[in-house]
Amino acid sequence: MAPLTTYQKKRNFKKTKEPNSNSRKSGKKLRFVVQRHHASHLHYDFRLEMDGVLKSWAVPKGPSLNPSDKRLAMMVEDHPYDYKNFEGEIPKENYGAGNVMIYDEGFYEPLEETKTAEKELLKELQKGSLKLELKGKKLKGEWALVKMHGKQENAWLLLKHKDKFSVDKEFDIEDNIPKKEKGNKVGDVQAKKGKKEKVEKESDYLKPQQFYKPMLAKLTDQTFDNEEWLFEYKFDGYPAIASVFDGKVSLYSRNHNSFNKKYPSIVKELEKLEMDIVLNGEIVALYKKGKQKFQLLQNHLQKKADKLVFYVFDILYLNGHETMEMPLSDRKDLLDHVFKNIDSDLILKTGTVIGNGKKFFQKVEKDKGEGIIAKKRNSIYQLGKRNNDWLKIKTEQRQEAIICGYTKPQGGRSHFGSLVLGVYEGKKLVHIGNCGTGFKEADLKALYDKMKPLERKTSPFDKISDIRNEATWISPKLICEVKFSEWTTDNHMRHPVFMGLRTDKKPKQVKKETEIPMENVVKQKNSKHENKKKPANMTLTLNGHKVELTTRNKIFWPEKKLTKGDLLEYYHTIFKTILPYLKDRPLSLKRNPNGIGDNGFFQKDIDVEQSPKWLKTEKILSESNNKDIDYLICNNKATLLYMANLGCIEINPWMSRIQHLEKPDYLVIDLDPVEIDFKGVKETALAVKEVLDEHELTGFCKTSGSKGIHIFVPFAARNTFETTRKWAKAIALETRKKLPEITSMERSPKIERKKCIWITCKTALDKQSRRLIPHGQNQAPRFPPLWNGRN
């Protein structure tokens, strides 16, 4: 085979500008080049001129000047000599799609003096041990390329020898690239002439929604103490959503009205965030040593608020992942982590109080604050919903109202006397009283100028109660907020005081806000013992969905007399532990509806017509069946209990997530003993660790549910399944070499079963993991031995 056949087969030269020719220079010196290649993942290509072509290795972490670093280098196909000058973009849908730039280039020669340098280097290449001297601009001195032992033909190590060019500190090649060349963290790179070329984000990166509707709180009549709730300060400002994606900021109201031009100081601060994120908070105007004043939000530039602040109390999205299905307590922990990287006096995190709502309310009331917000700690974020999971308790009555007209001014007042206010009851606009206090002279003129163009001859009300002075009617388009002492018997506000205009709502959304008795929404713990006999069927409301649990008394483990109800209770208890390992992963359901006594059956395709509409599914093409399959996605407790009710004792997730189906998060090394004791399993696991340490990889152990061990190696969804499979095989081969007496990679009758531990990496061959089962199928439920670390 010609040396460039593989290279040429992988490329369509009508679509890519990569060189196809192989013109050779005439000089005697051999060239090398290192190219920074941001394809599906960032890596460096190390290329040596040899035998008329460029011998090439892909180095994931790039060359290191620290001799203690052993950089993995995967040998790839030969490249043409002209490739040493290539820089630019390899188009999408082409092999190696992404951006290429030259990191370093120069000449090289073998360490040993010889008259036939290239011939000597070819011999060393054949032996699997190249010793080089690089003479580049950044990479200089003595280096070695050493082939790894085993059947993995293309795995090498790139090493720096200790010399005057080496360093003895931690080395990251990315730190040595100027920002103007490196671009941002997702791979923007400058072309050779200095013009920026923006590389699109990886296709598996989930973008945030264009708009998020904020979750709303119900008004209740009193505060309370409860450890299952947290309490926050109720701000006197504009609720807002801040979306930061790809360096661009969108700050908007609950009705998707943009705040970008109105509050540029907040937008400018948000632009500094080096992450893609969606935050829920409230824009507040501060004056007089941190006191809030709602009126200042209207014309803050003219009225000279001390500063505008965006108080953040929730996170809906972070770097490719929506977080709304996470319990509130976990979202708060995530916010704590995010704010470690936010240094701003305008973007602030809201404080919380756990459990003690009464004392907190008393403090807010003493400080003349507006009130507090109570939130269930295990609640998920429900877009645009107002339910019993979020409550607000006010220190004084407030009401949003529609301005429907105004009366004539009296005495020394100019412009108007009072505002005629209303709210919607269904489709009808009803009068709730007039407001004539709370205005300054500047407010009177500014508000009059807004009302004058809206004047109309007829009343917008169906019925109108007594108005002492003749009213001038206006179209019901302006919304204001007023505070008042109480509602009268005829449904009017007593002693209303104007607080300011609101621009973040639509008039049709303005309705009378009525308090719900606290006892109706906050369940206190019952000290009485519940009836031990459990009903066979019951319905739970989880994550806002009704989940039917049936035949709970059916025996699933006969020897232990444990039931399906015990299985449901088990998953109900451990849901916080297990959900992070299931989130966004397609699932194959292994169902045992009669317990462990039968073999059960697999179900991949969910009948979306017959299943609950709230279940999350993902359509994925099955290549073997040539049809789309609706895979179940388990992102909340409701789905977990739904699966358990189907008899899913064990759970089988894919190794990849729906955001990057073709790129697994991890590989798995499965140590499966036959008749050898667990001591041999531990010895093999430690040998795997040695291999991982040699390649700067980290592994996490968990019991397999039987007698073996699974070792999970995180790969951060950077490689395809094919590449990951090669890694898994290479690790297994290296381990096999260390312990040839007790390990094997083949299930063969010739192997002595009594001393055999099969090292398999079959979970890396397929997209579906072998299984994620927190207990052996034939064992009673116990606490799950899940692996540590992150996928």
N, C-alpha and C positions, 0 to 999 in steps of 0.2 A: 504493500500500500504506500502510495506517495505520502511524504511527510505532512502535507497540508490538506489531505483528503477529508479528515474529520472536521477540521476548521471550516472548510468550504461547504460541507454538507449542512452544517448548523446555521448557515447564514444565507440570507437573500440579498445579494448585492445590488438589487434594484431598489431596495428600501433602506439599506444601511450604507453609510459612507465609510465603513471600515475597509481597510485596504485588502485587495484581492491579489495584487502583484507582490513579487518577492525580490525586488531588485537588490543586489548585494553591493555593499561598499567595497572599495578596493584596498583600504588600509590594512595594516597588520594587527592593530589593536582590536580586541573584542569589546563590544558594547553591552551595557545592561540598562534596564529601565524599570522603574517602579511606578505603576499607575494606580491612582485612587479611583475606584470603580464603585459608584453608588447605584447598584441595580436593585433587586428585591431586598437586599441587605447590603450594608456598606462593607467593603473588603478592599484589600490591596493586591494587585497582580505583580508578582516578582518575575522578571523575564531576563534570560541570559542568552546572548547570541552564541549559537553553537551549531555546527554542521549545516550552516546556511539558513537556519530558521531561528526563532526565539523559543527556547525551552521555557515553559511557563508554569508557575505555581500560584494558586490563589491562597493568600494569607489573610484569614479573617480579621485578626487584630493588627495586622501590619507588622513590619520589621521593628525590632526593639534594640536599642543601644545598650540595654542592661543584660549582661551575660547570664544572669540568673533566670531570665525569661526564655522559655522554650515555646516558640511560636509554631503552631500547627501550619503546615503548608501542603495543600492538596495539589498534586501535579495534574495539570489539565492538558488539553490538546496543544500541539505546537502551533505557534502563530507566525505569520510572515514577518520577515525582517523589517518591512516598512511599518509594521504596527508600532514600532518604537516611537514614532512621531505622532501617533493618533491621539487626538483630544476631541471632545464634543459629545453629542447626544446620540445614543443608539435608540432608534424609535421604539415606541410601545409595540407589543405583539411580536417583537424580534428577540432572538436569543441574546441574553445579557442586557436587556433593555434598561437604560439608565444613563448616567453621566460619567464620562471618563476624563480625568485630567492627569497630567504628568506630575508626580510628586518629586521624583529625583531621577537623574540619568547621568551616565558617565561611562568609564571604562573599567574592566576587571581583568584579573589574571589569576592563574593558580598560585598557591602559596609556595610550592616547590619550584625552584628554578628549572626550566626546561627549554630546549630549543623548539619543541613542537607543543606549544601551550594548548592549542585546541584539541590535539590528539590526546594529550594527557587528561584534559578535562572530560573528554568523552569516555575514557577508561574509568575515571572516578564516578561519572554518572552511572555507568553500567554496574559498578560495584555498590552503588547506593551511598556514597560518601564523598561529597564535593567540598573541598577546602579552597576558599577564595579570598582575594584581596580586592575590595571595592574602592574605586576612586571616583566617587560622586561628589556632589555639592553638599549633601546632607549625610549620606551613608558612606563612611570611610573605614579603612582598616580591615581586620581579619574576620571572616565569617565562615560558617559551615552549613551545608545542607545535608541532613542525614536521613536516610530512608528508615521508616519504622518497620519493625519485624512483623511477620504475619502475612495473611493472605490479602490484606488491603493494599493493593499494588500502588496506589497513588498517594499514600499518606507519608509525608516527610516532616521533619522538624527543621526550622530555620533558627540558627543560633549565632550570637555575637561572641567572638573571643574577647578576652580581657586584654585591652591594649590602651594606648593613649587616647583613642577615640571613644572608648566605652564609658558608660556612666554606672554609678552604683546606687542610683535612686529609682523610684518608681517612674516608668516611662510609658507615656501614652502618645502615640504618633499623631493623634488629632490635635494635641496641644502645640505641635510644631508647625501647624498650618495656619497662616494668617486668615482672619475672618473674611477678608475680601475674596479669598480663594475658596475657603471651606464653605462659606454660606451658612445657613442656619442648620439646626440639628436634624431636620428632616431631609437634608440633602441638596439644598440650593447651592450651585457651584458657579463660579464665574468662568466664562470662556477665556481663551488666551488673550484676546484683545481687551479684556476688561469689561465687556458688556455682560450684564446679568442674564442668565438663562434660568428660568424657574422650572424646577423639576416637580411634577405633580406628586402629591403624596401617594403612598402605596395604596393600591385599590382596596386592600382589606381594612383600611382605616375608616371606621364608622364616623360619618359626619354628624354633627348635631342637627336637630330639627331647625327649620327656619324660624319658627316661633314656638314658645312654650307658654301655656296658660297657667298662671300661678294657682297653687292650691289655696283655698280660702278657709276662714275660721268662722264658726258659729258663735253667736253671742249668748253667754249664759249669765245667770243672775248673781253668782257668788263664787269666790275662790275656794280652794280645798287643798288638802295635803294628800299626796299619794305617790309612793316610790316608783310607780310605773309611768309617771308623767314627769316632763321637764317644763320649766317655766322661763319665759323670756320677756324682756321689756317690750311694750307695745309702742312703736314709734309714731310720731306725729308728722308723717311725710307722705311721699308717693311710693307705693310698692312698685318694684321694677325688676325686670329680668336683664341680666348682663351676659351677652354671648361673645366670647372671644375665640375666634377660629382663624387660623392661618394669619395671625397678626392683625386681623380686622375686628373692630368692636361694633356690636349692635346693642344699644341700650334702649329698652322700650317698656311701655306701660302694660298693664293687664289687658288692654284692648289693642295692643300691638302698635300704639302710637310712638313714633321715634322720639327719644329724649336726647339724641346725639348733639343736635344744634343747641338745645336748650341748656344742657349741662355739660359743656365741653371740658371742664376741669376734671370731671369724673371719667369721661371717655379717655382723656389723655393719660390718666393714671392706669386705667384698665389696659391700655395699649402696651404698658410696660411688662405685663404678665407674660412670662415665657412658657406658656402652656395653652392648650385648647381646653376651654372650660365654659360652663354655663352656671351662673350663680343667681340665686334668688335673694333679694334684699329690699331695702327701702332707702330712698334718697331723702335726706334730712338736712334742713338749714339750721345752722347753729349760730347763736349770738350770746353775748354776756357770759363768758366762761362756760361754754358748752350747753347752754339752755337751748331747747328746741323752740322754733316758732314756725308754724305752718304757713302763715301769711307771706313769709320771706321767700317761699319757693316760687311764687307767682312772678315776681320781678326782682329776683335776687341781685341782679347787677345794679339796678337803680337803688334798691333799698339797702344794699351793702351788708349782706349777711357776712359774719366773720368768715365762714367757710361752709361749703357743701360737703356732706359726707355720705358715702354709700355703705350702710351697715348690712353685712351679709349674714343670713341665718340658715341658708340651705345651699346644697350643690346638686345639680341635676345631670351633669355630664363632665367627664374628665378624660382627655387624651384618648378619644376613640371609644369610650364606654359610657353608656347612660347609667346613672346610679339610682334612679327613682325607685327601683325594686328593692333597694337595700333598706333595712330598718333605719329609722331616724337616728338612733344612737350610733350606728355605723357611719352614717353620712356625717354626723357631727365629728366623729373621730377622723374621717377623711378630711374634713374642713380644717381641723387642727393641723394635720400634716401639710395641707396646701398652704396655710398661712405662715408656715415656717419659711416659705420662699417668697412671701409678699412683704415688702418693706414700704409701707405707705401710711400717711396720716389721713388719707382720704378714703381708702378702702379698708374697712375695719370689720372684725368678726364680732357678732353678737354674743354676749355672755349668756350663760344658762344657770338655772338653779334646779337641782334634782329634788323632787319630792315635796319640799317645803314651800307650797304656794301661798299660804296665809301670811307668813312672815314677810315674804317677798312683796306681796301686794300692799301690806301696811307701809313698807319702806317707799314704794312707788307713790302711794297716796300722800305720804308725808312730804315727798319731794315735788308734789303737784304734777306728777306724770299722768299720761293719758290712761294707762292701764297695763295689763299683762296679757301674754298669750300662753295658753297651756297646750302642750302637745304630747300625745302618747309616744313613748320612747321606741316602741316596736312598730310604729305606723310607717307605711310606705307613702311615697309622694304621688298623689292622684291629681293629674292635670285638670285644672278648672273645677274641681269638686269642692263642695262645702259639706263636710260630714262631722261626725262626733269625735274624730281623731284630733282635730285642732279646734280649740275654743278660745274666745277672747272675753276678758273680764275688764270692764271699764271703771275708772274712778269717778267719771262723770258721764252723763248721757250725751251722746253725739249722734247726729243723723245727717246723711247726705240728702240733699233736696234739690229739686229742679226749680229754677227761677221762672215763674210764669207771668210775672208782671211787676209793676211798682206803683207806689202811691205818690201823690204830690208832696213836696217838702213843706214843712211848717217851721215857724220861728226863724232862726238864723241859718237853718240848714239849706244847702244848695243841692241841685240836681234831682234828688228824690228823697222821699220820707222813709219808706220801708219796702222790703221785698215781699212779694206774694209767692209763697212756696207750695210745692206739691210733690207727691210721689205717685208711682204707678201701683194700682191694685189690679192685677191682671192686665187688661188692655186699657183700663180707664185711668185717667189722671185725676187724683183727688187732692183737695186742698188740706194742708196740715198747719196753716197759720201764717202769720206775717213776722218778719224779722226787721227791727229798726235800730238795733244797737250793734256795736262792735266795729263801726266804720271810722276811719280817719278821713280828713278832707281829701287827701290824695286818692284814697280808695273810692270815695263817692264819684269823683270825676272819671277815674279809670273804668269803673263798673258801668257808669252811665253811658260812656262811649261804646261799650260792648253791647249794651241793651238797645240803644237807640235804633240801630239798623234792623233789629228783630221785631219792631213794633207791628201789631196787627189790631184789627178792629174788634174781633170777637174773642171771647174767653176760651182758653184751651180746656177748661174744666167742663165736665158734663153738668155738675152742680157746683154752686159756689156758696159758701157760708157768708155771714155778714162781714162786709168790709166797710169800715167807717168812712174812709175817703175814697173818692172815685179812683179806680185803678186804670193804669195804662197797660194793656196786655201785650205780651211778647210771645213769640214762638218758643216752645219749651226746649231750648237747646243748651242753655247754660246750667252748670251744676255747681252748687256751693256746698260747704260743710258748715253746720252750726252746732253749738253746744246748747243744752237747755236743762232745766231742772227736772221735769217730768212730763208725762203725757196726761192731758186732761181727759175728762169723760167723753168729750166730743171729738177725740182723736186729734187734738192740736198740741203743739209744743208750748210749754209754759216757760217764759223768760228766755227766749232764744237769743243767742249771740252769734253774729257772723264771724266765721273763722277764716274764710278764704274760698277761692274758686278751685274746683277740681277739673282737670283736663284728662284724667286717666280712666274715665268711665264713659259709657254711653247713657243717655237719658233713660232708655227703656230698661236699663239695669237698676235704676234707682227705685228701691222699694222700702217700705217701712221695716226697720230692723227690730224684731221682737226677741226678748230674752227667753231662753229655754231654761227651765229649772235644772240646777246642777245635778240633782238626784236622778234625773231622767237620762243623763248621758254618762255619768261617771259611776261605775259600779264599785262599791266598796267590798272589801274581802269579807266573805261569809265565814264566821267562826264555827258554824255547825258542821258536823260531819255529813258528807254526802252519802246517799244510799250506795252501798257497795255493789249492788246488782246493777250492771250496766245494760241499757237497752240495746237490742240487736242492731237497730238502725238509728242514725241521728244525722242532723245537718249542722255543719259548722260554717260560720261566716269568717272567711280568711282573706286578707288582702282585698276586701270589698266584694268577694265572690262567695256564693253558696256552694259548699262541697258536700256531696252526699256520701256518708260512710255507712256501708251495709254489711250485714252478716258478721258483726264484730265478735260474736261469741263462737264463731267457727274455730275449731282446733287446728292450728298450723304446725305446732311441734308436739306430737303426741306424748313423747316421753316426759317432757317438762310440763305438759298440760297448758302450754302457752297458746294464746288465741291470735286471730287476726287483729283484734282490738289491741293486744299487747304490741304487735308490730306497728300499728298506727300510732300508738302512744309513744313508742320508741322514736319513730321519725319525727313526730311532733316535738319531742324533747330536743333532738340533736339538729334541728333544721339549720340553726345558725352556723354549726360546724361544717355541715356537708354542702350547703348551697354554694359557697365559693368555688367548689370543685365541679359543680354541675352547670353553673351559669353560662348561658349562650352556647352550650354544647348540644348538638343533636343526640338524641337518645334512642337506643334500641331496647324495647321493653321485653325483659324476660319475665313472663308471668307464670306464677304458680298459684292459681286460684283455690286450690285445695291444700295448700301448704306444701311441706317438703316431701310428702308421700308420693307425689307424682313427678314426672319429668318436666312438666310445664311446657311452654312454647314461647317462641320469639314473635314479637310484633313490632315492625318498623313503621308501617304506614298507618297513620292515624286517620280514622274516618271523620273528617272535619264537619260533615253534615250532621252526624249523630252525636258528636262530642260537644261538651259545653263550649259556647262561643268565646269564652274568655281565655281558653287555652291558647298558648303561644306555640305556633308551629312554623316550620321552615321547609319550603319546597326545595328538594335537592334531586338532581337527575341521577337515577341509578343506571350506571353503564351496563350492568349485567342484564337488567330487565328492560332497558331502553325506555324508561318512563319516570315521571316525577313521583317522588315519595314525600309525603308530609311527615317529617320527623317532629317529635315532641321536643320542646325546649322548656326546661325547668328552671325558672328564675325566681320562684317564690314558694312560700310554704303551702299555698293552696294547691299548686301543681304537684308538689312532693307528696302531699296526702292523697291527692287524686290517684297518683301512680301506686302508692301503697295499698289503696283500696282495691285496685285491680289485681293485687297479689304480687306486686313487684318486690320480692324480697331482696334481690340483688339489682344493682343499677349499672347499666352499660353505656357510658358516655363516649363520644368521640374524643380523640386526642387533640382536635382542633376546635376552634370556635367559629360561629357563623360569620364573624368579621373577616376570618382568614381560613376558609375551609381547607385549602390545599397546603397549609403550613401548620404543622403540629406544635403545640406549646412545649412538648417534652417527648423524650423517648423512654422506654422502660426495658430494663434488664431483668428477666425473670429467672430466678434460681429455683429449680424444681427438683428436690431430692427424691430418689426412688426408695432405697432402703438404707441410706446413709443417715447418721444421726445429725442433730442440729448443729453440733460442733463443726462439722464439715461445711454446713451452709454458712456459718459465721466466717469461717476461714475464706470461703469463696467471696463473700461480700467484701471482706477486707482487701482481697486481691483486686476486686473491681474498683475499690476506692483508690488503690495505688495507681491504677490505669487512669482514672479520672483526674487525680492530682497531677499526673505527668502532663496532662493536656489542659490543665487549668480549668477543669470542669467541676461542678458541684453536684453531688447526688444525695437523695433523701430516701431512706429505707421505710418500708411498711411491711407488715406481715401480709401474706397473700391470701389469708382466709383458710389456709390448710397448713402445710408443713414447711413451706418455702418462704422466700423473701422477694419482694419487688423493689427494684431500685429505680427511682424516678430522677431523670436528668433534665432540668429545665433548658429549653432551647429558644424561648421567647418568640416563637412564631417567625423566625427569621429565615428558615429553610423549608424547602418542599419536603414532602414525604419521602421522595426518592433519596434526597441528600441525607435526611435524618436516618433513613434505613441503613445507608452506608456507614454513618457514624456508629450506629448501634452494633452493626456487624463487626466493625473495627475494634470496638471496645470489648466485645465478646471474644474475638480472636486473641487479643492481647491477654485477656484473663485466662483463656484456655492454655496459653503458652506458659503462664506462671504456675498453673496447677494441672499439669497433664495427667497426673495419677488419679484424680478424683472428679474431673470434669469432662464434659463432652458437649458438642453442639449438634450431634446427630442421634436420633433415636434408632439404634441399630441392635439387632440380636447379638451381634458380635461383641458388643460392649458388655463388660461385667456389670450387671445392674446393681449389685450390692455395693459397689464403690463409686456409683455414678451420680453426679449432679448435672442435670441438663441445663446449660446456659442458653436460654432462648431470648430472642428479641422480636418475637412474632407480633407484639403489640405495635412495633414500629413499621411492620410490613403493611398494616391495614390502617385505615383512618379511625376505626372503632377500637377503643381500648378493650383488652380482654374482659375486664369487668372492674367496676369499683364497688366492692361489697364490704361494708363495715364490719361484717362478721361472717364466719363460714356459713354456707347455706344450711348445713345440718347442725348448726349450733344455735343456741338461744341468743337473742339480741344482747349485745354488750357494747361498751363505749367503743366507737370506731377508731382503729389504729391508723388514722389518715397520716399521710406524709406531711412533713413540715415544709416550710418555704413557700414560694409563690411560683405559679406556672407562668 
